[in-house]
Amino acid sequence: MLYLILVILMFIMMMLYFKLADHYNIIDKPNERSSHAEVTIRGGGVIFLIAVICSLILHPEFWMPILGMLIIGIISFIDDRITLSNKIRIFFHLTAVTLLFLALNIFQLYPWYICIGLYILVIGIINAYNFMDGINGITGLYSLVVLGGLQYVNYQIASFIEPDLIWLPVLACVVFLFFNFRKRAKCFAGDVGSISIAFWISYLIFKLIIQTENYAYILFLSVYGVDAILTIVHRLLLKQNIFKAHRLHFYQILANDQKWPHLWVAALYALVQSLIIIAIIDWPINFEYLFLLTTLPLVLCYVFLKKKLMLSI
């Protein structure tokens, strides 16, 4: 009953946000990186901030990571409205990640050089999630698959978190997808959506890894990871500025150049990641073998299929 009330509340808050966004002209105009052609309401990912606030009310004992989520979500929402300098964004991102690490006792568990590496990894995951948010449905559907896998692990394999802290972002994803998983989306997530849910999922995955000492759970993000990392490598080989807008992600090639429907591409990414999650859960083998069996095929598909698709343009 509580979840039903929360879903209704989220729908109401989304409708109110649409009115505010329309009034204050919070819109996404197509640019050279865009995979859409219409002006659309931006910042629909504010629904994840609503879920974060609900989490704080229901489980104040998790105030530290939740505060990090609020900090990174609010600064991302402001950045959606008025473009902030990189220094300001980095400062707040580092502050949020530091709160996450304090909540997970990272500084007590690992030496300083590992902590630095983890800062780079988490901020990399957050930015990769943001880069991958370029077509209708992909952020919400992919996140739903990852969260579903985490909740299964939470119930059936290792209880590592209060279930509400997974159910609430799941509900937010469902509500967001109602407006975004369409041929012509009602709204886009914006930085507030992609960055907030990336931070939330990062917290859950790292908490699970620390508790179980099973590094294979980082592969719950392998599809996004392969596309994001190899696209950066591709752009470096082309001697492009990796900080400028582009349309070279594999999903962008499929959606923009091959003219695949956005929802098909989003569903493909979610399906492949779900199969990898099933393999991680069901195959009792070492992390190294899991990495090779799940990630290597993704790398080969990216390299050879992308080259073939780009030659056919």
N, C-alpha and C positions, 0 to 999 in steps of 0.2 A: 504493500500500500504506500509506503514511504517513497519508493522509487517512482511509482505512478504520479504521486504529487510533485516530485522533483522534475519529472519529464514535462508535466503541464506547466510548472513554473518556468522551466527553461524555454519552452515554446513561447510563453508570454513575454519573457525577457528578450527573446530574439525579435519578436514583432515590434516591441518598443524600440529596440536598437535600430531596426530598419527605418522607423520613422525619424529617429534622431540623425541617422546617417544620411537620409535623404534631405533633411532640413539643413544639415551642416556640410553637405556636399562631400561626404566621406566615400569616395568612389575610386574604382580602379580603372584608369584609362589605359588602353592597349599601347604597348611600346615594342621595341625590337626584340625583347625577351618573351613577350606575351604569346600565349597559345590561344588567345581569344580575340574576338574582334569587336565585342560590344562593351560599352561602359557598364560596369557592374558595381554593386555595393561592396565595399571593402571592409575587412575587420569583423566578418561574421564569426571568426574564431574567438571573439569575446565570450562566447558560450563556455569556453574552457576556463576563463577567469571566474565565471559564475559557478562552475563546478568546483573550482578551487576554494571559493568562499564557503560553499556548502560543506566541503571537506573540513575546513577549519571549524565550522559550527558543530559538526558531528563528532570530530575527533581532534580537539585542541591539543592533544598530546603530541601531534605531528606538526606543531606550529613552526618548527625551524625549516624543514623542506618546503612547507606550504608558503612561508614567508618568501623563500627564494623564488617560488613559482609566481607569487604576486609581483615581486620586484621585476622579474624578467618579463612577465606578461604586460605589466603596466607600461614599462619603458618601450616595449615593442608596439603597444597600442599608440603611444605618443609618436613613435617613429612612423607609424602608418599615417598619422595625421600631418605631422611636420617632420621632414627628414632631419635626423639628428646627426651630429658628427660621429665619426668612428670612435673617437676617444671616449665620448659619453656612453655610447653603446657598450664598448668593451669594459668600461668601469662597472657598469651595472650588471653585465653578464658575469664578470669575475666575482662580484659581490654575491650574486645569486648562487653561483657554483660553489663558492666558499661555504655558504650556509648549507648547501647539499652535502659537502664533504664533512662539515662539522656534525651534521645529523647522522652520517654514516661512520663516524670515527676514522675517517680516512687518514688524518694526520697522525693518529696513534698507531694505525695498522701498518703503514708503509713508510719507507725512507723518503727523504725530500725529493730525490730525483724521480721516484715513481709518482709522487704527488704531482710534480710538474707535468709528467707524461699524461696523467689522468686529467689534468686541467685541459691540455691540448685535445685529448680524446673527447671529453664531454662537450667542449665548445665546438669541436669538429662535428660531432653528432648533431648538435643544435643547428649549426649552419647548414649541414647537409640536408636536414629535414626542411629547412627554409628554401634551399635551392630546388628541392624536389617538389615543392608545392607550386606546380605550374599548370595543371589541367584539372578539370572538374572531377571531383570525387577521389582523387588519389590520396590526399592527406587523411581524410576521414576514414576511407576504406582500409588503407594500409595500417593506420593506427588501431582500427577496430580489430584487425587480425592479430596484431602484436599484443594488444591488451587481452584479447581472448585467450591467446596462448599463455600469457602470464597468469591469468586467473585460473586456468586449468592446472598449471603447475602449483599455484597457491592452494588449491583445494585437494589435489590428488597426489602431489609429490612432496612438496616442502612448503609448509605454511610460513610465509615470510613477511606478510603484511596484512593489515586489517582489510578484509575484502571490499569494504566501501571505497577504499582509495584506488581500487581498480574499477569497481562498478560505476562510480561517478564519472570518470572520463569516458567510459563506455557509453553511458547515457548521453553525455555531451556529444560524442561522435555520432550517435544515432540521430539526435536532433539536428546537428549541423548537416549531416548527409541528406536529411529531408529537404533542405534548401539548396544543397550544393551538388548532389548526385543527380544532375539533370543535364539534358543537352544544352540548355541555356540556364546556367546557374542563377539562383536568386541572389547569392552572395559568394564572395571568396573568403578564405580564412584570414588572409593578411598575415603580417609578421606576428601579430598577437596570437593567432591560432597555431601556426606551424611551430613557432618557437616555444610557446607555452606547452603544447602537447609533447614536443621533443624533450623538454626539460622534465616533464612528469614521467615519461617513459624511461628516460635516463635514470632517474631516481629509482624507479621500480627495478630495472634490470641490474643496476649496480648493487642494490640492496639484496637482491636474490643471489647474485654472484658471491658477494661477501659471506652470506649465510651458508651457502651450499659449497663454496669453493669450487664451483663448476663454471669454468670460463666459457663453456659452449653456449651459454645463454646470450652472450653478446651477438651470436649469429642470428638472433631474433631480428636483427636489423641488417642482415647481410645484403638483401636486394638493394636497399637504398645505399648502403655502404659501397657496394661495387660500382653502381652507376655514378655516385658522387665522386669517388676517388679516381676512377678511370677517366671520367670526363675532365677532371683537373689535369691529369697526366696528358690527355689528348690535347688540351688547350695549350699546355706548356710546350708540347712538341710542335704545335702550330705557331708558337711564339706570340700567343695572345695574352692580353692582360686578364688574368683569371678573376679580377675583381669587377670587371665590366659585364654588362648584360650580354647574354648569349642564348643560342637555341641548339646546343650541341649535346644535351643529355639524351640518352637513348630513348626515353619516353617522349622527348620533344621531336626526335627524328620520326618516331612512329606517328605521333599526333599531327605534327605540322607538315612534314615532307611526304610521308606515306599516306596521310589523310585517314588514319585509323580514327574511329570515333573515340573521343576522350574517355568515355565510360568503359569502353573495351580495354583501353590501355590501363586505366586505373584498376580494373578487375583483374587483368593479367598480372600486374605487379602484386596485388593482394593474394592472388591464387598461388603464385610461385613462392611468396614468403610463407604462406600457410603450409605448403608442402614441406618447406625446409623446417618449419617449427615442428611439424609432426615427426619428421626424421630425427630432430634433436631430442624430442621427448621419447621416441620409441627405440632409438638405436643406442644400446649401452656400450658405446665405444669411446675411445679417448678423444679429447678435443682436437688434437692434430688431425686425426683421421676424419672426424666430422667436418673440420674446416676444408680439407681437401675434397671430400665427397659432395659438399654442398656449395662451397664458394668457387672452386675451380671451374665447374660447369658454367656458372654465371659469368666468370671472367672470359671463358672461351666464347660463350654466346655473345657477350658484349663486343669483343674484339672482331670476331669474324662476321657476325650478322650486321653490326653497325657499318663495317667497311663495305659490305655488299649492298646494304640499303642506301648508303650515301653515294655509291657509284651509280646507282639506278636513278638518282634524282635528275 
